[in-house]
């Protein structure tokens, strides 16, 4: 929708954790959505209703998919009400729908989020009254979660098509301490040079999230096949489109990996959860889980990738042995001198322990904890052609 409410190709927004925008943009291009614009935390792209289904089912590192209903300057509550009322809400929301409003405001004159939410709610009701000539809305039907986002006095109005965040794949019923989001884990793998034909090790696998997401990527299995979405109940997005998106995704799945991913941890309880999660994700045959101390890290393979998210103090509480743990890890990883190693951590002395500077270092947030993703590149395997550098590495 455009600002004046005219029809045409939809404006959709794929949200992303800070630092993963380029990963999500690349995923959208792989889905065929090239008409896009990236900014902090979101990628706006133009597509049709079918894209709502395809993006929700297949995006790996995005948090949610939103319909952008409109965007405009709003420096006072009158502007916010009038411009919101003039947007085509009835084109999306049926008269019996529930439409809660949430909001946020950053560097804007309209800084009271509860007041903005209340005004947007009233404006949406007034807009729908004008279009449907209905005086009362029961709000007993499907949910259309509206967000008013104010940034530097510009309001953006969206409707959430996803429901529960996209990190909720449906396979992780039980979690251990300090879980890594599935969307972040997928992003770590996609920021690496791992592919299904290379060995992969995670020596701090916890409940298995990185290994499971890597297996899903290696087998091209869509992450959203096992879960529902909010827009499945919307008349504007018919069931046929969801069925087609899921059928397309299933048809693209690849056979099991040539060799299993090795995921190890010292905690047996976490490994039990990891095995169960892998079974629910339908990739148990693609991962070998082992109880192993990181000091015993090794591989007979000459080239491969190590991708991991070790413990760190802010994540699991103060640990007197943390420095020793990282020294042991670095000492073991250095033995894999022809491997590429990727480490997400808030631990500040990793490069000192590895005795080298990372080839790349990217700021990412694990939840609200600021981390760095250290990328130590190994040599290219001699039998492989030079890879195309992922656009998300730039």
C-alpha positions as CSV (number, residue, x, y, z in Angstrom):
1,X,0.0,0.0,0.0
2,X,1.2,3.5,-0.7
3,X,0.7,6.5,1.7
4,X,-2.5,7.5,0.0
5,X,-3.9,3.9,0.2
6,X,-3.8,3.1,-3.5
7,X,-3.6,-0.5,-4.4
8,X,-0.7,-2.1,-6.2
9,X,2.1,-4.4,-5.0
10,X,2.2,-4.7,-1.3
11,X,4.9,-3.2,0.9
12,X,6.1,-5.9,3.3
13,X,8.7,-5.7,6.0
14,X,10.9,-8.5,7.2
15,X,12.3,-7.5,10.6
16,X,15.8,-8.7,11.7
17,X,18.0,-8.5,14.7
18,X,20.6,-5.7,14.5
19,X,23.5,-7.0,12.4
20,X,21.5,-9.6,10.4
21,X,19.8,-7.2,8.0
22,X,22.2,-8.2,5.1
23,X,21.5,-11.9,5.8
24,X,17.7,-11.5,5.6
25,X,18.1,-9.3,2.5
26,X,20.0,-12.0,0.8
27,X,17.4,-14.6,1.8
28,X,14.7,-12.4,0.3
29,X,16.6,-12.1,-3.0
30,X,17.0,-15.9,-3.1
31,X,13.2,-16.0,-2.9
32,X,13.0,-13.7,-5.8
33,X,12.2,-10.4,-4.0
34,X,14.7,-8.0,-5.4
35,X,12.7,-4.8,-5.0
36,X,13.8,-4.1,-1.5
37,X,15.3,-1.4,0.8
38,X,17.3,-2.2,4.0
39,X,17.6,-0.1,7.1
40,X,18.4,-0.9,10.8
41,X,16.3,-3.8,11.9
42,X,14.1,-4.2,8.8
43,X,14.1,-4.9,5.1
44,X,11.1,-3.4,3.2
45,X,10.2,-5.3,0.0
46,X,7.5,-5.2,-2.6
47,X,5.6,-8.3,-3.5
48,X,2.1,-9.9,-3.5
49,X,0.0,-11.8,-0.9
50,X,1.8,-15.0,-1.8
51,X,5.0,-13.5,-0.5
52,X,3.5,-13.3,3.0
53,X,3.2,-17.1,3.0
54,X,6.5,-17.8,1.3
55,X,8.5,-15.4,3.5
56,X,7.0,-16.7,6.7
57,X,7.5,-20.4,5.8
58,X,11.1,-20.0,4.4
59,X,12.9,-17.1,6.0
60,X,15.5,-18.4,8.5
61,X,17.0,-15.3,10.1
62,X,14.1,-12.8,10.1
63,X,12.1,-12.2,13.3
64,X,8.7,-11.5,11.6
65,X,6.9,-10.4,8.4
66,X,4.8,-7.3,8.6
67,X,2.4,-5.6,6.2
68,X,3.2,-1.9,5.9
69,X,-0.2,-0.1,5.8
70,X,1.3,3.4,5.7
71,X,4.0,5.8,6.7
72,X,3.8,9.6,7.3
73,X,5.1,12.5,9.4
74,X,3.3,12.9,12.8
75,X,4.4,15.7,15.1
76,X,1.2,15.9,17.0
77,X,-1.7,13.7,18.0
78,X,-4.0,15.3,15.5
79,X,-1.7,14.4,12.6
80,X,-1.4,10.9,13.9
81,X,-5.1,10.4,14.2
82,X,-6.0,11.9,10.8
83,X,-3.4,10.2,8.8
84,X,-4.0,6.8,10.5
85,X,-7.8,7.1,9.9
86,X,-7.2,7.8,6.2
87,X,-5.3,4.5,5.6
88,X,-7.2,1.5,4.1
89,X,-7.6,-0.6,7.2
90,X,-10.8,-2.2,6.0
91,X,-9.0,-3.7,3.0
92,X,-7.2,-5.9,5.5
93,X,-9.2,-6.1,8.7
94,X,-12.7,-7.7,8.7
95,X,-15.4,-6.3,11.0
96,X,-15.2,-9.1,13.6
97,X,-11.3,-9.1,13.9
98,X,-9.3,-8.4,17.0
99,X,-6.8,-5.6,16.4
100,X,-4.7,-4.8,19.5
101,X,-2.3,-2.0,19.0
102,X,1.3,-1.8,20.3
103,X,3.8,0.9,19.8
104,X,7.2,2.3,20.2
105,X,8.7,5.8,19.9
106,X,12.3,6.8,19.4
107,X,13.5,10.4,19.1
108,X,10.0,11.7,18.3
109,X,7.8,14.5,19.7
110,X,5.1,12.0,20.3
111,X,7.0,10.1,23.0
112,X,4.0,8.7,25.1
113,X,3.6,5.2,23.7
114,X,0.3,4.5,25.5
115,X,-1.3,7.7,24.1
116,X,-0.1,6.9,20.6
117,X,-1.5,3.4,20.9
118,X,-4.9,4.7,22.1
119,X,-5.1,7.3,19.3
120,X,-4.2,4.7,16.6
121,X,-6.8,2.3,17.9
122,X,-9.5,5.1,17.8
123,X,-8.4,6.1,14.3
124,X,-8.5,2.5,13.0
125,X,-12.0,2.1,14.4
126,X,-13.1,5.3,12.8
127,X,-11.6,4.3,9.5
128,X,-13.4,1.0,9.5
129,X,-16.7,2.6,10.5
130,X,-16.5,4.9,7.4
131,X,-15.8,2.0,5.1
132,X,-18.1,-0.7,6.6
133,X,-20.8,1.5,8.0
134,X,-20.7,-0.6,11.1
135,X,-21.0,1.1,14.5
136,X,-19.7,-1.7,16.7
137,X,-16.9,-4.2,16.3
138,X,-17.0,-7.4,18.4
139,X,-13.3,-8.2,18.1
140,X,-14.0,-11.9,18.4
141,X,-12.4,-13.1,15.1
142,X,-8.8,-13.6,13.9
143,X,-6.1,-11.3,15.3
144,X,-4.5,-8.5,13.4
145,X,-1.8,-7.1,15.6
146,X,-1.1,-3.4,14.7
147,X,2.1,-1.6,15.5
148,X,2.7,2.1,15.4
149,X,6.4,2.8,15.2
150,X,7.6,6.4,15.6
151,X,11.2,7.2,14.6
152,X,12.3,10.9,14.3
153,X,8.6,12.0,14.0
154,X,7.8,9.6,11.2
155,X,5.1,7.1,12.0
156,X,5.0,3.7,10.3
157,X,1.8,1.6,10.7
158,X,2.1,-2.2,10.2
159,X,0.1,-5.4,10.7
160,X,1.9,-8.5,11.9
161,X,1.4,-11.5,9.7
162,X,3.6,-13.9,11.7
163,X,2.1,-14.3,15.2
164,X,4.7,-16.0,17.4
165,X,8.2,-14.9,16.3
166,X,9.8,-16.8,13.5
167,X,12.4,-18.1,15.9
168,X,9.7,-20.4,17.2
169,X,10.1,-23.2,14.6
170,X,8.1,-25.7,16.5
171,X,10.9,-28.2,17.2
172,X,12.3,-26.8,20.5
173,X,9.8,-27.8,23.2
174,X,12.4,-27.7,26.0
175,X,15.3,-25.4,26.4
176,X,18.4,-25.2,28.6
177,X,19.9,-22.1,30.2
178,X,20.7,-19.1,28.0
179,X,19.3,-20.4,24.8
180,X,20.4,-19.0,21.5
181,X,17.5,-18.0,19.2
182,X,17.0,-20.1,16.2
183,X,17.0,-17.1,13.9
184,X,20.3,-16.0,15.3
185,X,21.8,-19.5,15.0
186,X,20.7,-19.6,11.3
187,X,22.3,-16.2,10.8
188,X,25.6,-17.4,12.2
189,X,25.6,-20.3,9.8
190,X,24.7,-18.1,6.9
191,X,27.5,-15.7,7.7
192,X,30.0,-18.5,7.5
193,X,31.4,-20.4,4.5
194,X,30.0,-23.7,5.6
195,X,28.0,-25.8,3.1
196,X,26.5,-29.3,3.2
197,X,29.7,-30.8,1.7
198,X,32.0,-29.6,4.4
199,X,32.4,-30.9,8.0
200,X,30.9,-28.8,10.8
201,X,31.6,-28.9,14.5
202,X,30.0,-27.1,17.4
203,X,32.0,-27.9,20.6
204,X,29.6,-25.9,22.9
205,X,26.4,-27.2,21.3
206,X,24.1,-26.8,24.4
207,X,20.6,-27.8,23.3
208,X,21.7,-28.1,19.7
209,X,20.4,-24.9,18.1
210,X,23.3,-24.1,15.8
211,X,23.7,-27.8,14.7
212,X,20.0,-28.1,14.0
213,X,19.7,-24.9,12.1
214,X,22.8,-25.8,10.0
215,X,21.2,-29.2,9.2
216,X,18.0,-27.5,8.1
217,X,20.1,-25.1,5.9
218,X,22.2,-28.0,4.5
219,X,19.1,-29.9,3.6
220,X,17.2,-26.8,2.4
221,X,14.4,-27.7,4.7
222,X,12.1,-24.7,5.3
223,X,12.1,-23.6,9.0
224,X,8.4,-22.7,9.1
225,X,6.8,-25.9,7.9
226,X,5.8,-27.2,11.3
227,X,4.1,-24.1,12.7
228,X,1.0,-21.9,12.2
229,X,1.0,-18.1,11.4
230,X,-1.3,-15.3,12.3
231,X,-2.2,-14.5,8.6
232,X,-3.4,-18.1,8.0
233,X,-6.8,-16.9,9.4
234,X,-7.0,-13.8,7.2
235,X,-9.5,-13.6,4.3
236,X,-7.0,-11.5,2.3
237,X,-4.5,-14.4,2.4
238,X,-6.4,-17.5,1.3
239,X,-5.5,-21.0,2.4
240,X,-4.6,-21.9,-1.2
241,X,-1.5,-19.6,-1.0
242,X,-0.4,-21.2,2.3
243,X,-0.8,-24.7,0.8
244,X,1.2,-23.6,-2.3
245,X,4.0,-22.1,-0.2
246,X,4.4,-25.3,1.9
247,X,4.2,-27.6,-1.1
248,X,6.9,-25.5,-2.9
249,X,9.1,-25.6,0.2
250,X,8.7,-29.4,0.7
251,X,9.7,-29.9,-3.0
252,X,13.0,-28.1,-2.5
253,X,14.3,-30.3,0.4
254,X,17.5,-32.1,-0.2
255,X,18.7,-35.6,0.9
256,X,20.5,-36.2,4.3
257,X,24.0,-34.6,4.6
258,X,27.0,-36.5,3.2
259,X,28.4,-36.7,6.7
260,X,26.8,-35.7,10.1
261,X,27.4,-32.5,11.9
262,X,29.4,-33.1,15.1
263,X,27.8,-31.3,18.1
264,X,29.4,-31.8,21.5
265,X,29.0,-30.5,25.0
266,X,30.1,-31.5,28.5
267,X,26.6,-31.3,29.9
268,X,24.6,-34.6,29.4
269,X,21.3,-33.0,30.3
270,X,21.7,-30.4,27.5
271,X,22.7,-33.2,25.1
272,X,19.5,-35.1,25.9
273,X,17.5,-32.0,25.1
274,X,19.5,-31.5,21.9
275,X,18.8,-35.0,20.7
276,X,15.1,-34.6,21.3
277,X,15.1,-31.2,19.5
278,X,16.9,-32.7,16.5
279,X,14.3,-35.5,16.3
280,X,11.4,-33.0,16.4
281,X,13.2,-31.0,13.7
282,X,13.5,-34.2,11.6
283,X,17.3,-33.9,11.3
284,X,18.5,-36.4,13.9
285,X,20.2,-38.4,11.3
286,X,22.3,-35.4,10.2
287,X,23.8,-34.7,13.6
288,X,26.0,-36.7,15.9
289,X,25.8,-35.6,19.5
290,X,28.6,-36.5,21.9
291,X,29.6,-35.7,25.4
292,X,33.1,-34.2,25.1
293,X,35.3,-31.8,26.9
294,X,36.4,-28.9,24.6
295,X,40.0,-29.8,25.4
296,X,39.4,-33.0,23.4
297,X,38.3,-31.1,20.3
298,X,39.7,-32.7,17.2
299,X,39.0,-33.9,13.7
300,X,40.6,-36.2,11.2
301,X,39.3,-34.0,8.4
302,X,41.7,-31.5,6.9
303,X,39.2,-28.7,6.2
304,X,35.9,-27.8,7.8
305,X,34.0,-25.1,9.8
306,X,33.7,-24.7,13.5
307,X,30.7,-22.5,14.5
308,X,29.9,-22.0,18.2
309,X,28.4,-19.9,20.9
310,X,30.4,-20.6,24.0
311,X,29.3,-19.7,27.6
312,X,30.2,-16.2,28.8
313,X,29.8,-14.4,32.1
314,X,26.9,-12.1,31.1
315,X,25.0,-15.0,29.7
316,X,25.3,-17.6,32.5
317,X,26.5,-15.6,35.5
318,X,30.0,-15.0,36.8
319,X,32.3,-18.0,36.4
320,X,35.8,-18.1,37.9
321,X,36.8,-20.7,35.4
322,X,35.7,-18.7,32.3
323,X,39.1,-17.5,31.3
324,X,40.5,-21.0,31.6
325,X,37.7,-22.4,29.5
326,X,38.4,-19.9,26.7
327,X,42.2,-20.7,26.9
328,X,41.4,-24.4,26.6
329,X,39.1,-23.7,23.7
330,X,41.5,-21.6,21.8
331,X,44.3,-24.0,22.4
332,X,42.2,-26.9,20.9
333,X,40.8,-24.8,18.1
334,X,44.3,-23.6,17.0
335,X,45.1,-27.3,16.3
336,X,42.5,-27.2,13.6
337,X,44.7,-24.7,11.7
338,X,43.2,-25.4,8.3
339,X,39.6,-25.0,9.5
340,X,37.5,-21.8,9.6
341,X,36.3,-20.9,13.0
342,X,33.3,-18.7,13.9
343,X,32.6,-17.7,17.5
344,X,29.7,-15.6,18.9
345,X,30.6,-14.3,22.4
346,X,30.6,-11.3,24.7
347,X,33.9,-12.5,26.1
348,X,36.4,-9.7,25.4
349,X,39.7,-11.5,25.2
350,X,39.0,-14.1,22.5
351,X,41.5,-12.8,20.0
352,X,44.2,-12.7,22.7
353,X,43.5,-16.4,23.4
354,X,43.5,-17.3,19.7
355,X,46.8,-15.3,19.3
356,X,45.5,-13.7,16.1
357,X,43.1,-11.0,15.0
358,X,39.8,-12.2,13.6
359,X,39.6,-11.8,9.8
360,X,36.1,-10.3,10.4
361,X,34.3,-9.2,13.5
362,X,30.6,-8.3,13.4
363,X,28.5,-6.8,16.2
364,X,25.4,-8.9,17.0
365,X,23.0,-9.1,19.9
366,X,22.2,-12.3,21.7
367,X,19.0,-11.2,23.2
368,X,20.0,-7.9,24.8
369,X,23.6,-8.8,25.3
370,X,26.0,-7.1,22.9
371,X,28.3,-9.7,21.4
372,X,30.9,-10.0,18.7
373,X,30.9,-12.6,16.0
374,X,34.6,-13.5,15.4
375,X,35.4,-15.0,12.0
376,X,38.8,-16.7,11.7
377,X,39.0,-17.8,8.0
378,X,41.0,-20.9,7.2
379,X,42.6,-21.7,3.8
380,X,40.3,-22.7,0.9
381,X,40.2,-26.4,0.3
382,X,42.4,-27.2,-2.7
383,X,39.7,-29.1,-4.5
384,X,37.1,-26.3,-4.3
385,X,36.7,-23.4,-6.7
386,X,36.8,-20.0,-5.1
387,X,33.4,-19.4,-3.5
388,X,31.2,-16.4,-4.3
389,X,31.6,-14.2,-1.2
390,X,28.2,-13.9,0.5
391,X,26.7,-10.5,0.1
392,X,26.1,-10.5,3.9
393,X,29.9,-10.5,4.5
394,X,30.3,-7.1,2.9
